[in-house]
Amino acid sequence: MKNPKSENISWHHGDVTRADRERVHNHRGATIWMTGLSGSGKSTLARALESALFERGCSVYVLDGDNIRHGLNRDLGFSPEDRKENIRRIGEVAKLFTDAGMFAVTAFISPYREDRDMVRALMGKQDFLEVYVECALDVCEARDPKGLYKKARAGQIPEFTGISAPYEAPAAPELTLRTDQLTVDQCIERLLAHLSAHGYLAPEPEAAGV
């Protein structure tokens, strides 16, 4: 990671610590990074997880690939260099959300393993959970919710992941969800179970004997 161009700057720590914020939220902060092909179900799962966590009283926000490109990353295209910068920027934003004691749920293709590893390196230990939203290419293409695969096959979209640009699947994700085999509800159950089993979520009142 390059050093900032600006000189004479220092990181300022606030009087409210991350532990203070997590105590109020009653859960640990973490970035849940969903990666997978277009049409694999990342955004659908991200929104469903956001709703499920919100209903449990958690502080959570979804950072979606398309939404980020409307503002923060509107100056970036889809070249390998721009993809890398896209992921770097959102990684920095997700890190801030995590430091605020929140769940940052991201939904980005993020096709390059090196770029995802870069974000993992930004985070504190156990702050980054890579979730591989795995789905067969032919299923993603059959879904084609935005008509992008059709355009890519016609040569209208250059450097389209899975067709004319590569996708590097995670080598060792914290969780893999086969969305061509599991329902949305089943995926959310597995996500919540993972978060609970690894101490990110406090037990629900019933489980705690309340």
URNOR-V5376 format. One record per backbone hydrogen bond with DSSP energy under -1.0 kcal/mol. NH is the residue of the N-H (numbers start at 0). CO is the residue of the C=O. E is the energy in kcal/mol with one decimal. If there is no record, write none. Layout:
BEGIN
nh->(NH;NH)
co->(CO;CO)
e->(E;E)
END
This chain:
BEGIN
nh->(20;21;22;23;24;25;26;27;29;30;31;32;33;34;39;44;45;46;47;48;49;50;51;52;53;54;56;57;60;62;64;67;68;69;70;72;73;75;82;83;84;85;86;87;88;89;90;91;92;93;94;95;96;97;98;99;100;101;102;103;104;105;106;107;115;116;117;118;119;120;121;122;126;128;130;131;132;133;133;139;140;141;142;143;146;150;151;152;153;154;155;161;162;163;164;167;173;174;176;178;178;180;181;186;187;188;189;190;191;192;193;194;195;196;197;198;199;200;207;208;209)
co->(16;17;18;19;20;21;21;199;101;126;103;128;105;130;36;40;41;42;43;44;45;46;47;48;49;50;53;52;102;104;106;63;64;66;67;67;70;72;78;79;80;81;82;83;84;85;86;87;88;89;90;91;92;93;94;95;97;96;58;29;60;31;62;33;111;112;113;114;115;116;117;118;123;30;32;174;34;131;176;135;136;137;138;139;143;146;147;148;149;151;150;164;159;159;159;110;129;129;131;133;176;177;177;182;183;184;185;186;187;188;189;190;191;192;193;195;194;194;203;205;204)
e->(-2.0;-2.8;-2.0;-1.7;-2.6;-1.8;-1.2;-2.0;-1.9;-3.5;-3.0;-2.6;-1.9;-2.4;-2.0;-2.6;-2.8;-2.5;-2.1;-2.9;-2.4;-2.3;-2.2;-2.8;-2.5;-2.3;-1.9;-2.5;-2.2;-3.0;-2.2;-2.6;-1.6;-1.1;-1.1;-2.5;-1.9;-1.7;-3.0;-1.9;-2.0;-2.6;-2.2;-2.3;-2.6;-2.0;-2.2;-1.9;-2.0;-3.0;-2.0;-1.6;-2.1;-2.5;-2.4;-1.5;-1.9;-2.0;-2.6;-2.6;-2.5;-2.4;-2.0;-1.8;-1.8;-2.5;-1.6;-1.6;-2.2;-2.1;-1.0;-1.1;-2.2;-3.0;-3.1;-2.6;-2.9;-1.5;-1.5;-2.4;-2.9;-1.8;-2.2;-2.9;-1.4;-1.4;-2.8;-2.9;-1.3;-1.5;-2.9;-3.0;-2.0;-2.2;-1.6;-3.2;-1.2;-1.6;-2.8;-1.8;-1.3;-1.8;-2.3;-2.1;-2.5;-2.3;-1.8;-2.2;-2.8;-2.2;-2.1;-2.4;-2.4;-2.6;-1.6;-1.4;-2.5;-1.1;-1.8;-1.1;-2.7)
END
